[in-house]
Amino acid sequence: MASSAVPFTTFSAAATTTTILAFSPSPLFNSVSRVSVFKKNRFGRVKVSCNSTNSDPNLNSNPNSTSKVPETSVGKVDRRNVLIGIGSLYGAAGGLPSPDPSALGAPIQPPDLDKCGPATADPGITETNCCPPIKKIIPFELPSQTSPLRTRPAAHLVSGEYLAKYKKAVQLMKALPDDDPRNFQQQANVHCAYCDGAYRQVDFPDLELQVHSSCMQMPSIYADDRTSPLYDVKRNADHLPPKVIYLNYDYVEPPLSDSEIVLDNLSTMYRQVVSGATTAKLFLGNPYRAGDQPDPGAGTLESVPHNPVHAWTGLFEAPNEDMGNFYTAGRDPIFFAHHANVDRMWTIWKTVGGKNRKDFTDSDWLDAGFLFYDENAQLVSVKVRDCLDPLKLRYTYQDIPIPWLNSRPQRKGKRTAKTSGSELPKTTTGGAGDFPKRLNSIIRVEVQRPKKSRGKQEKEDEEETLVIKGIEVERGDFVKFDVFINDEDYSVIRPSNSEFAGSFVNVPHKHKQGMKKKTSLRIGINQLLEDLGAEDDDSVIVTIIPRVGTDAVTIGGIEIEFVSD
């Protein structure tokens, strides 16, 4: 989010106007966020389930279905036009489909909208039919490159004229007929429909389809007028402006001053976009192919700050409407600005520099497709390759200062001489052979480094990556744990310290079969090791700090690998 005081990341205020005005500056009018955060309730656990009510995934269960002709059904589209998500490009890029003979068609195929089933709402939420209207699909065409280039402004800097148009656009969307796909509720339902169990992978009916595995204050334009169409009553009243957001929020208010929170936020953004995201896989996430189990491992931006912004904004009490719950997140107008800003973070990431900081080049990823409704209420199929350059979509972002680009974390400890990682304090330190291990207490382990004392070119070619593998969690639990490296006292480490390596965040999305999921966390540590003076060490001490919901979590192992993609 942004404030006029500290604009370090901004919402795009233009996000919700895309289906009302003349052709949008971007077809990316809302992102399918698999990781919308759900807050824990007073009893410590929070669950949400989003299930098809039809036990046979091959039956036609979408009440909006009017499709009688097979060739116009979404499921009959060329298998290389893959629906990753009805929404923003970021939502489409959470994994890289790659050739795999066992996966039939290499990329994940679009879900058959004829078989969309109702998502299951938490108690207390008014249920709605989240399945989208079904129409014949048409291919996306880029706007004319001579058309005006539009600028998506920072939300805290919009003019009065712009704000009036934005409010009018949202008001018009809310006034459209209920069955119009451009209606605001229909746009909100896009997010709801992609909750677990509503869609199944085509050719893999036993597998769900998932497309997922930033901000100082909430912009005042969303909160200063309760009569505005941009206002949503279902927000955490304690987090309205001028409250400073905390990007490492875990449902406990941090005992920090505003200046300390700002410092942590700036360092977090630096870590998630700059130092810890030097490759596409680290930033966007691990591959997700047809036939794969969901949640192969999220990228840096998805876990933090994306998730905490959802948690921070929604109601504190369960069921955490609107932004804090999958089912209802899209009902808050700020949802669309939040996800437009996630796309902006992607654009910034590609400008930071570095040999491997570039989009995937695999043709199966580039030719993967997703669906959205355009301003004429037509169902449009778009390929990822069409959406990688905002200028071709005839929009850009307002040029404003980005202070977090230079907010490198600082070391907390006073280590002055190169020492073996094994000489650091080792409270309950174990070895690599002690896994799998339950995360019902702090885990501290020495991890050997396969390479050390690497030169500048070697580090540019490959990112040394800490891998927390075999993370097994209950899908319906909110889980957060932090990871530190070579900390001398983990009780005083904050996100603004170099010893803070990263976080794992799982948001509740219960599968109808109630199964657990296995996933992983990858953390780039080249720069972290430089900052800690540990580049010549044989090993590092890794500390995993459980924060929320970790009693039932199992860690399969910890290792270091070197990656370039």
Residue pairs with C-beta under 8 A, 6 or more apart in sequence:
1 9
1 10
1 11
1 155
1 214
1 215
1 216
1 217
1 218
1 219
1 245
1 309
1 338
2 8
2 9
2 10
2 11
2 154
2 155
2 156
2 215
2 216
2 217
2 219
3 156
3 216
3 217
3 219
3 220
3 241
3 242
4 156
4 157
4 220
5 216
5 217
6 216
6 217
6 262
6 403
7 154
7 156
7 157
7 216
7 400
7 401
8 215
8 216
8 265
8 266
8 269
8 402
8 403
8 404
9 214
9 215
9 269
9 305
9 341
9 344
9 345
9 402
9 404
10 154
10 155
10 156
10 157
10 215
10 219
10 341
10 344
10 398
10 400
11 154
11 155
11 215
11 219
11 334
11 337
11 338
11 340
11 341
12 152
12 153
12 154
12 155
12 337
12 340
12 341
12 343
12 344
12 397
13 152
13 153
13 154
13 155
13 158
13 162
13 163
13 166
13 219
13 221
13 337
14 25
14 150
14 152
14 153
14 166
14 340
14 395
15 29
15 30
15 152
15 336
15 337
15 339
15 340
16 29
16 166
16 169
16 170
16 173
16 184
16 187
16 333
16 336
16 337
17 24
17 165
17 166
17 169
17 170
18 24
18 25
18 26
18 27
18 28
18 29
18 375
19 29
19 173
19 181
19 182
19 187
19 373
19 374
19 375
20 169
20 172
20 173
20 182
20 375
21 169
21 375
22 375
23 143
23 147
23 374
23 375
24 374
24 375
25 150
25 152
25 393
25 394
25 395
26 343
26 387
26 390
26 393
26 395
27 140
27 372
27 374
27 380
27 382
27 387
27 393
28 87
28 88
28 89
28 340
28 343
28 372
28 387
28 393
29 87
29 88
29 187
29 336
29 372
30 86
30 87
30 88
30 187
30 190
30 191
30 330
30 335
30 336
30 339
31 85
31 87
31 88
31 90
31 91
31 339
31 340
31 342
31 343
32 84
32 85
32 86
32 87
32 88
32 91
32 92
32 190
32 191
32 194
32 211
32 212
33 87
33 91
33 191
33 212
33 306
33 310
33 329
33 339
34 91
34 94
34 194
34 210
34 211
34 212
34 213
34 507
34 509
35 212
35 213
35 298
35 302
35 303
35 306
35 307
35 310
35 505
35 507
36 191
36 307
36 310
36 323
36 324
36 325
36 326
36 329
36 507
37 307
37 308
37 309
37 310
37 311
37 314
37 320
37 323
37 324
37 478
37 505
37 507
38 46
38 48
38 311
38 314
38 318
38 319
38 320
38 324
38 325
38 326
38 478
38 507
38 508
39 46
39 251
39 311
39 314
39 315
39 316
39 317
39 318
39 320
39 324
39 478
40 46
40 251
40 318
40 478
40 548
40 549
41 317
41 318
42 317
44 549
45 477
45 478
45 549
46 318
46 320
46 477
46 478
46 508
47 122
47 476
47 477
47 508
47 510
48 122
48 195
48 319
48 325
48 326
48 327
48 476
48 508
48 509
48 510
49 120
49 196
49 197
49 476
49 509
49 510
49 511
49 512
50 119
50 120
50 192
50 195
50 196
50 197
50 198
50 326
50 327
50 509
50 510
51 117
51 119
51 120
51 196
51 197
51 198
51 510
51 511
51 512
52 61
52 115
52 116
52 117
52 118
52 197
52 198
52 200
52 512
53 61
53 117
53 118
53 120
54 61
54 115
54 117
57 115
57 200
57 205
57 206
58 115
58 205
59 115
60 114
60 115
61 115
61 116
61 117
62 113
62 114
62 115
62 116
62 117
62 131
62 134
63 129
63 131
64 113
64 116
64 129
64 131
64 132
64 133
64 134
64 179
65 113
65 114
65 116
65 134
66 134
67 73
67 113
67 114
67 134
70 76
72 136
72 137
73 112
73 113
73 114
73 134
74 83
74 110
74 111
74 112
74 113
74 114
74 134
74 137
74 371
74 379
75 109
75 110
75 111
75 112
75 113
75 114
75 115
75 202
77 110
77 137
77 369
77 381
79 104
79 105
79 107
79 109
80 105
80 106
80 107
80 364
80 367
80 368
80 369
81 110
81 367
81 368
81 369
81 381
81 383
82 97
82 105
82 107
82 108
82 109
82 110
82 367
82 368
82 369
82 370
83 108
83 109
83 110
83 111
83 369
83 370
83 371
84 91
84 92
84 93
84 94
84 108
84 211
84 368
84 369
84 370
84 384
85 91
85 92
85 194
85 211
85 370
86 132
86 190
86 193
86 194
86 370
86 371
86 372
87 190
87 191
87 211
87 339
87 370
87 372
88 339
88 340
88 342
88 343
89 343
89 346
89 384
89 387
89 388
90 301
90 339
90 342
90 343
90 345
90 346
91 211
91 212
91 339
91 370
92 211
92 368
92 370
92 384
92 387
93 284
93 285
93 346
93 359
93 360
93 365
93 384
94 211
94 212
94 213
94 284
94 285
94 288
94 298
94 299
94 302
95 213
95 284
95 285
95 286
95 287
95 288
95 289
95 296
96 280
96 281
96 284
96 286
96 287
96 288
96 360
96 362
96 364
96 365
97 106
97 107
97 108
97 287
97 288
97 289
97 290
97 362
97 364
97 365
97 368
98 106
98 287
98 289
98 362
98 364
98 365
99 106
99 364
100 106
100 289
100 290
100 291
102 291
103 289
103 290
103 291
103 292
104 203
104 290
104 291
105 203
105 290
106 289
106 290
106 364
107 289
107 290
107 364
107 365
107 367
107 368
108 201
108 209
108 288
108 289
108 290
108 292
108 368
109 201
109 202
109 203
109 290
110 202
110 369
110 370
110 371
111 199
111 200
111 201
111 202
111 209
112 202
113 131
113 132
113 134
114 134
115 199
115 200
116 131
116 132
116 193
116 198
116 199
117 131
117 197
117 198
118 127
118 129
118 130
118 131
118 198
119 130
119 192
119 193
119 195
119 197
119 198
119 326
119 327
120 197
120 512
121 127
121 319
121 327
122 318
122 319
122 320
122 325
122 327
123 319
124 318
124 319
124 321
125 319
125 321
125 325
125 327
125 328
128 185
128 189
128 192
129 189
130 189
130 192
130 193
130 195
130 198
130 327
131 189
131 193
131 198
132 181
132 186
132 189
132 190
132 193
132 373
133 179
133 181
133 186
134 379
135 181
135 377
135 378
135 379
136 379
137 371
137 379
137 380
137 381
138 378
138 379
138 380
138 381
139 380
139 381
140 380
140 381
140 382
140 383
140 386
142 386
142 392
142 393
143 393
143 394
145 392
145 394
147 394
148 394
149 391
149 394
149 395
149 396
150 394
150 395
150 396
151 395
151 396
151 397
151 398
152 340
152 344
152 395
152 396
152 397
152 398
153 162
153 398
154 398
154 400
155 219
155 221
155 222
155 337
156 219
156 220
156 221
157 398
157 400
158 166
158 221
163 221
166 221
166 230
167 228
167 229
167 230
170 184
170 229
170 230
170 333
171 229
173 182
173 183
173 184
173 187
174 183
174 184
174 185
174 229
176 182
176 183
176 184
177 183
178 185
178 186
179 186
180 186
180 377
181 187
181 373
181 377
181 379
182 373
182 375
182 377
184 333
185 331
186 373
187 330
187 336
188 328
188 329
188 330
188 331
188 335
189 330
190 330
191 326
191 329
191 330
191 335
192 198
192 326
192 327
192 328
192 329
192 330
193 199
194 209
194 210
194 211
195 326
195 327
195 509
196 208
196 210
196 475
196 509
196 510
196 511
196 512
197 208
197 511
197 512
199 208
199 209
200 206
200 207
200 208
200 209
201 207
201 208
201 209
201 290
201 291
203 290
203 291
204 290
204 291
207 291
207 292
207 293
207 294
208 294
208 511
209 294
210 288
210 294
210 295
210 509
212 298
212 302
213 285
213 286
213 288
213 294
213 295
213 296
213 297
213 298
213 299
213 302
213 519
214 247
214 269
214 272
214 301
214 305
214 306
214 309
214 341
214 342
214 345
215 245
215 247
215 265
215 305
215 309
215 341
216 244
216 245
216 262
216 265
217 241
217 242
217 243
217 244
217 245
218 235
218 239
218 240
218 241
218 243
218 245
218 313
218 334
219 241
219 334
219 337
220 241
221 228
221 230
222 228
222 230
222 231
222 232
222 333
222 334
222 337
223 231
223 235
223 240
223 241
224 241
225 231
226 233
229 333
230 333
230 334
231 333
232 322
232 323
232 331
232 332
232 333
232 334
234 314
234 315
234 321
234 322
234 323
234 328
234 331
234 332
235 313
235 314
235 315
235 322
235 323
235 332
236 312
236 313
236 314
236 315
236 316
236 324
238 253
238 316
239 245
239 312
239 313
244 258
244 261
244 262
244 265
245 261
245 265
245 308
245 309
245 312
246 253
246 254
246 256
246 261
246 264
246 265
246 308
246 312
247 264
247 265
247 268
247 269
247 304
247 305
247 308
247 309
247 495
248 254
248 264
248 268
248 304
248 308
248 495
248 503
249 308
249 311
249 312
250 308
250 480
250 547
250 548
251 311
251 316
251 478
251 548
254 261
254 264
256 264
260 494
260 496
263 407
263 496
264 494
264 495
264 496
265 305
265 404
265 495
266 403
266 404
266 407
266 496
267 404
267 407
267 408
267 409
267 495
267 496
267 497
267 500
268 304
268 305
268 495
269 305
269 404
269 407
270 404
270 405
270 406
270 407
270 408
270 409
271 300
271 409
271 495
271 500
271 502
272 300
272 301
272 303
272 304
272 305
272 502
273 283
273 300
273 301
273 345
273 348
273 349
273 352
273 404
274 352
274 405
275 408
275 524
275 526
275 527
275 528
276 282
276 300
276 501
276 502
276 523
276 524
276 525
276 527
276 528
277 283
277 299
277 300
277 301
277 349
277 357
277 524
278 354
278 356
278 357
278 463
278 524
278 526
279 356
279 357
279 463
279 524
279 563
279 564
279 565
280 356
280 357
280 358
280 359
280 360
280 565
281 287
281 299
281 522
281 563
281 565
282 299
282 300
282 463
282 465
282 522
282 524
282 563
283 299
283 300
283 301
283 346
283 349
283 357
284 299
284 360
285 296
285 297
285 298
285 299
285 302
286 296
286 297
286 520
286 522
287 296
288 294
288 296
293 517
293 518
294 517
295 517
295 518
295 519
296 519
296 520
297 519
297 520
297 521
297 522
298 519
300 502
301 342
301 345
301 346
301 349
303 502
303 503
303 504
303 505
303 521
304 502
304 503
304 505
306 342
307 505
307 507
308 505
309 323
309 338
310 323
310 324
310 329
310 338
310 507
311 320
311 324
313 323
313 324
313 332
313 334
313 338
314 320
314 321
314 322
314 323
314 324
314 325
314 329
314 332
315 321
315 322
315 324
319 325
319 327
319 328
321 328
321 331
322 328
322 329
322 331
322 332
322 335
323 329
323 332
323 334
323 335
323 338
326 507
326 509
329 335
330 336
344 397
347 390
347 397
348 402
348 405
349 357
350 357
350 358
350 359
352 405
354 460
355 460
355 461
356 461
356 463
356 564
356 565
359 388
360 366
360 565
365 384
366 383
366 384
366 385
367 383
367 384
367 385
368 383
368 384
369 381
369 382
369 383
369 384
370 381
370 382
370 384
371 379
371 380
371 381
371 382
372 379
372 380
372 382
373 379
373 380
374 380
386 392
387 393
390 396
390 397
408 527
408 531
409 495
409 496
409 497
409 498
409 500
409 531
410 496
410 497
410 498
410 531
411 497
411 498
411 499
411 531
411 532
412 487
412 488
412 489
412 492
412 493
412 494
412 497
412 498
412 499
413 486
413 487
413 488
413 489
413 499
413 532
414 488
415 486
415 488
415 532
415 533
416 533
418 533
418 534
418 536
418 537
419 537
420 537
420 538
420 539
421 446
421 486
421 534
421 537
421 538
421 539
421 540
421 541
422 446
422 539
422 541
424 486
424 487
424 488
424 541
425 488
425 489
426 444
426 446
426 541
427 442
427 444
428 441
428 442
428 443
428 444
429 444
429 445
429 446
429 541
430 437
430 443
430 444
430 445
430 446
431 445
431 446
432 445
432 446
432 447
432 448
432 557
432 558
432 559
434 445
435 470
435 555
435 556
435 557
435 558
436 470
436 472
436 554
436 555
436 556
436 557
437 443
437 554
437 555
438 551
438 552
438 553
438 554
438 555
439 481
439 544
439 546
439 550
439 551
439 553
439 554
439 555
440 546
440 550
440 551
441 546
442 490
442 543
442 544
442 545
442 546
443 542
443 543
443 544
443 555
444 541
444 542
444 543
444 544
445 541
445 542
445 558
446 539
446 540
446 541
446 542
447 466
447 539
447 540
447 541
447 542
447 558
447 559
447 560
448 538
448 539
448 560
449 464
449 537
449 538
449 539
449 540
449 560
450 560
450 561
450 562
451 458
451 464
451 562
452 535
452 536
452 537
452 538
453 535
453 536
454 464
454 535
459 526
461 564
462 562
462 563
462 564
463 524
463 525
463 526
463 562
463 563
463 564
464 524
464 525
464 526
464 529
464 560
464 562
465 522
465 523
465 524
465 525
465 560
465 561
465 562
465 563
466 483
466 485
466 501
466 522
466 523
466 525
466 540
466 542
466 558
466 559
466 560
467 520
467 521
467 522
467 523
467 558
467 559
467 560
467 561
468 483
468 504
468 520
468 521
468 522
468 523
468 544
468 555
468 557
468 558
469 520
469 556
469 557
469 558
469 559
470 518
470 520
470 554
470 555
470 556
470 557
471 504
471 518
471 519
471 520
471 521
471 553
471 554
471 555
471 556
472 516
472 517
472 518
472 553
472 554
472 556
473 479
473 506
473 516
473 517
473 519
473 552
473 553
474 516
474 552
475 506
475 508
475 509
475 510
475 511
475 514
475 515
475 516
475 517
476 508
476 509
476 510
476 514
477 506
477 508
477 549
477 552
478 506
478 507
478 508
478 548
478 549
479 504
479 505
479 506
479 548
479 549
479 550
479 553
480 503
480 504
480 505
480 506
480 547
480 548
480 549
480 550
481 503
481 504
481 544
481 545
481 546
481 547
481 550
481 553
482 500
482 502
482 503
482 544
482 545
482 547
483 500
483 501
483 502
483 503
483 504
483 521
483 523
483 542
483 543
483 544
483 545
484 490
484 493
484 499
484 500
484 501
484 542
484 543
484 544
484 545
485 499
485 501
485 525
485 528
485 529
485 532
485 534
485 540
485 541
485 542
485 543
486 499
486 532
486 534
486 540
486 541
487 493
487 499
487 541
487 543
488 499
490 543
490 545
493 499
493 500
494 500
498 528
498 531
498 532
499 532
501 523
501 525
501 528
501 542
502 521
502 523
504 521
506 517
506 519
506 549
511 517
518 556
522 563
525 540
525 560
529 535
529 537
529 540
534 540
540 560
542 558
544 555
546 553
